[in-house]
Amino acid sequence: MEDRDGAAASESMASEQDQEVPPSRPVSNVTPDPADDSVTDEPQTRADVLKYYCHLTLDPNTAYREMLLSESNRKVELTNLVQDYPEHPDRFSHLFQVLCKESLSGRCYWEVEFKESVEIAVAYKDLGRSDYYAECAFGCNDKSWSLDLNRNYKCFRHNDEETEVPEPQSSRVGVYLDHKAGILTYYCVCDTTLQLIHRVETSFTKPLYPGLWVAGTAKLCDLE
């Protein structure tokens, strides 16, 4: 399995970067539920989940220093170049990780397209940033849940417990979250159909922030 920290990827990307990182601001609470959010029936098709699409943006103040953000902070690439990010307490100091600005507490759906290895996660805001490895790494603690699509191994991880999952048949993954019902589902997106990768039922006690670990590139897909 590839290390989450250590030397970055050997190739850099000639791409524009937002030159100014805005100061920390209160994150928005994305809850695109219908008026009656007591309904917890799970969507069955891609058309169903698209009703809950959330437009997300990556937070430069959380990005590891060798992660390059582009396309209005919706694409991330791991490079071997230190980016010109200011010091910030929310930044991951040792792990190739970044969180989104938006907090989620309703029914939400988003898709990620990736190349090489990726972890697609959700985490509480108080996830560690610079402390011990287990306190910061997606899926290695009780504050985060992560689908690990490493080139050599595929698993779902929470609280450092792993469940092996099938290899997706495409490079696009959909994530459906029903925060109130405690449901987190990952799908392989194949054209207009969804293939289940993993589903978990739990209890979420705080708003969740989508996150990415990359050893390559990943992009939040525009579904509007």
HUGIMO-V102610 format. One line per field, one symbol per residue. ss: DSSP state (2 for helix, 1 for strand, 0 for the rest). A space follows every 50 residues. Layout:
# HUGIMO-V102610
ss = ???
This chain:
# HUGIMO-V102610
ss = 00000000000000000000000000001100000000000000022222 00100001000000001111000011110000000000000000001111 11110011111111111111111000000000222200000001111110 00011111001111000000011111110000111111110011111111 100000011111111111110000
